[in-house]
Amino acid sequence: MQQFIKQCIIDMKVLYKDGLITGTVYPVVPPKTEYNLTELGKSFIPVFNAMCEWGRD
């Protein structure tokens, strides 16, 4: 499970760096970060949907 969490953090950082998501950090304990798609990220939704559809076929 710990490796899964580490990989998720790495992946989120890449998506953030590439401008696909934004992150809002809240000063609470335990730490909380809320992620949202940017307009660029939202532009990939049709691509993701097409890939899902292709995978179902």
CORKA-V431378 format. One record per pair of residues at least 24 apart in sequence whose C-alpha atoms are under 7 Angstrom apart, sorted by sequence separation. I is the first residue (numbers start at 1). J is the second residue. If there is no record, write none. Layout:
i = <I/I>
j = <J/J>
//
This chain:
none
//
